[in-house]
Amino acid sequence: MSKEVKSILFTAFLFILFCLMALEANTFTDKAKFFPFFVAIGAAFIAFVSVILQTFEHVKKTKEEEEEAVEMKKMLKYIFWFVGYGVLIYVLGFMPATILFLLVFLLVESKFRVMTTILSTALVVGVLILFANVMNLYWPAGVLGITLFS
């Protein structure tokens, strides 16, 4: 799959995402939905135009480049990592999911040493706690209701 096709697919994904954001913003109250709704509609329009222009440009090209299947597998692997992180946030909550994700990702994917992984995770969690305290942020609890550092 060429880079152009990947770019078209990603832009199409963004178009769908912005359309879903517009649908969600449409459920807000009248005053609250104005800004997010029109930003999502504008972004969806720009993404749609971009998909059309990229598709026409790709069709004009006659030369097909071979891409290795390894790139696609690598891309899918990282997509699954972040989908898994999203599922962890939903189930465990933001802070426990972030801690677990960083520990596993840095050990498995980045092949960090154990001590480096622990220190990196502690640094990120420390910064998140600092931001939460300074900016009075609420980190969402998951389905299991686990809350850390709140």
N, C-alpha and C positions, 0 to 999 in steps of 0.2 A: 504494500500500500504506500503510495507516494506521500510526500509531505503535504502536497496540495490537497489531496483527498482527506488526510488527517485534519488539516486546517478547516476544510469545509465541514467535516463531521463535528469538529469542536464548536464551530460557529453555529451550526444547526442546534447543537446541544444548548448553547447559550440562548438561542432564540426560544427554545422550548422552556428553559429555565425562566427567562424574563416573562414569557406568557403566563407561566404558573404563578410568578410573583404578582403579576397584574391581577390574576384571578383572586389570589389571596388578599391583595390590597383592596379589592372591590368589596370584601366582606367587612371592612372597617366602617366606622361611622362616617358620615358625610364629610365632616371637617378633617378627620384624621386620615382619610383615604386619598385626599387630593394630591399631595406631593408624591407618596410612594406609587400611586397608581399611574400618574403621568410620567414619572421617571421610568417605571417598568415598561410602559407603552413605548416611550421614546427609545429605550434600549432595545426592545424587541424589534422595532422598526429598523433601527440601524443594523442589528444582527441579520435581519431578513434581507436587507439590501446587500449586505456583505456576502451572504450566502449566494445570492444571485450573481453578483459580480465575480466572485471567486469561481463559481461553476462555469460561467461563460469563459473566463480566462483559462480554466483547466481544459475545457472542450477545445479551445483554439490550439492548444499545444498538441502536437502530434507525437512528440517524443515521450515515450514511457520509460521511466527509470525503475530499475528493480530495487526493491527495498528488502532487506533481510527480515525474516520472520522474527528474529531475535528482538528487534526494536518494538514490534507489536507486543510480544510477550512481556518485555520490560515495562512498557507503558501500562499494560493491563495489570501487571503485578503492583505497580504503584497506585493505580486506581483502586484495586482491591484493598490495599493498605488503608487508604483514606476512607473508603466505604466502611471498612471495619472499625475505623476510629469513630465515624459517625454513629455506627450501631452501638459502640461502647459508650459514647456520650449519652445516647438514648437510654441504655439499660442501667449504667452505673452512675451517670452524672458527669459533669465536666471535669472536675479535679481528679477523681479516681481514674477516669478514662484517660486523661492526659498523662498521668503518672504511669499507668500500665502501658499505654501506647508508646511513650518515649522509651521506657525501659526495654520493651520487646523490639521496637523498631531499631533502636541504636545498637542493641546486641546482635540481632539477626541480620538486618539489612545493611547497616553501616559497618558492622563488624568492629565496633568499639570494644575496648577492654572493659571489664566489669567496673573498675574504679572510675574510669572516664565516663561511663554510662551513668553511674550513680551521681557523680558530681554534676554532669550536664543536666540530668533530670532535676536534681535539687536546685540548680541555678534557675532553670525555667520555672519551676514551681514557686520558688522564692520571688521571682519577678511578677508572676501572676498574682501571688498573694499581696505583694506591694501595690500593684495596680488596683486590685480589688479594694484594698483599704483606702488608698488615696482617692480613688474615683468613686468609692461607694458602689462597687459593682456587685451584682448578684450572679453567682455561677449556678446554672440550673442543676437541680438534682435529677437523677434518672428515675426510671420506673421502680427500681429497688429502694429509692429514697435515701441513698448514701450521700451524706454531705461531709466533706472534709474542709477544715480550715475556714469555716464560715462564722 
